[in-house]
Amino acid sequence: MRFRLAGAVLLSAAAYYVYLPLPSGVSEPWKLMLLDALFRSFMQASDVAHTLGLCHRVHVLNQVVSWVEVIEAHSCSAVHVTDSTLGGVPTRVFQPKGGGERLKRGVIYFHGGGWALGSGRMRSYDLLCRKMAEDLDSVVMSVDYRLAPEAVFPDQYHDALAASRAFLSSQVLERYGIDPQRVCVSGDSAGGNLAAAVAQELSSDDSLTVKFKVQALIYPVLQALDFHTPSYQQNQAVPILYRPVMARFWLQYLGAESSLEPLVLANNHSSLDQPTISASTRSKLDWTALLPAQRRKHFRPLIKERGSAGVLSQVPELMDVRAAPLLAEQAVLGRTPKAYVMTCEFDVLRDDGLMYVRRLQDAGITVTSDHYEDGFHGCMVFAFLPMMSSVGQRSMNNYIQWLDQNL
């Protein structure tokens, strides 16, 4: 009897810990709750280790990722997989077998993880890139750029740029049999940020003989001046990417003090009395003009008349277009390749992506905006077991289908 009672108590406690009220429209809520409970456990353990001075919280999380997710390169009947480098940056290469001498499409991919977590060698990214290589008959290169806290901006950007330049070089294209007319830059979340920044830089580089044909951005993070867009307000407590966590990732990426987190969450860093933020810059992320009414909903902007002096002087990188591609000039956007932008309704980054769609369209770029009303941040890489989700499968299949039709 005692064991049954203890079991019931433990079961109740576990259910209490796992259960989280979620929006009614989110896909398969119990799967998301279980995933979130797992992430919260790891985050809490990492915070304890960090507070005790044992190690940085990011190191704990990446060690868990290494134990659970990172797998060795191994080939299969359809895809040859090897670990190599691109421009001196570690990269996992996926090559479809067969096809003779026919030139293949090429994709360079940057993984997500807040510029601090993850790896292209994780099981989820490995499986995604295998599927892309097989389904598209393409050579896919998944880049392991340096991570925070050891590396901070612009290190990750420089790694992504170096790898991309090498990817577009005649030596690499010839070595892997890639068609120079059919190359793509892609990434999700923080990787989508890097992909967008790389696309902007290289499309404006007239010294290059090969340019990307398309860019494919999966729920990208694109700005850090407004943490009160409608999606940040609506989804601030929706897993797996909570609003404070995104602010922490940004500050960590930019090498800023974590003590600034309350200030940026309150939009004190982008108040009207900040002399370095011009009206032109503000217009580039003015969601009241850039978002459709169905996304603005009932939300109101949070614009402070007076804010915290000195934040932008301490962290000027907040205004650097290489870190925040949404701030790019229209002329720069107008030179970027045809775009695919995936967004999810239950994601704090939803409006970053949708504003970028609008700005690209205004610059004359053809854009496919692929929005998932039941999607959440990270859903596409959860398209595989054991956390397979229906929206993950749908989004991944549609992403690959778009590449098949446009690359």
Secondary structure as UniProt FT lines:
FT   HELIX           2..18
FT   TURN            24..25
FT   HELIX           29..51
FT   TURN            52..53
FT   HELIX           57..68
FT   STRAND          79..86
FT   TURN            87..88
FT   STRAND          89..96
FT   TURN            100..101
FT   STRAND          104..110
FT   TURN            114..116
FT   TURN            120..121
FT   HELIX           123..136
FT   STRAND          138..143
FT   TURN            148..150
FT   TURN            153..154
FT   HELIX           155..167
FT   HELIX           170..176
FT   STRAND          178..188
FT   HELIX           190..203
FT   TURN            206..207
FT   STRAND          214..218
FT   HELIX           230..234
FT   TURN            235..237
FT   HELIX           243..253
FT   TURN            254..255
FT   HELIX           258..260
FT   HELIX           261..265
FT   TURN            266..267
FT   HELIX           268..270
FT   TURN            272..273
FT   TURN            275..276
FT   HELIX           279..283
FT   TURN            284..285
FT   HELIX           287..290
FT   HELIX           293..296
FT   TURN            297..298
FT   TURN            309..310
FT   HELIX           311..314
FT   HELIX           316..319
FT   TURN            321..323
FT   HELIX           325..327
FT   HELIX           330..333
FT   TURN            334..335
FT   STRAND          338..346
FT   TURN            348..349
FT   HELIX           350..362
FT   TURN            363..364
FT   STRAND          367..376
FT   TURN            377..378
FT   HELIX           379..382
FT   TURN            385..386
FT   HELIX           390..406
//
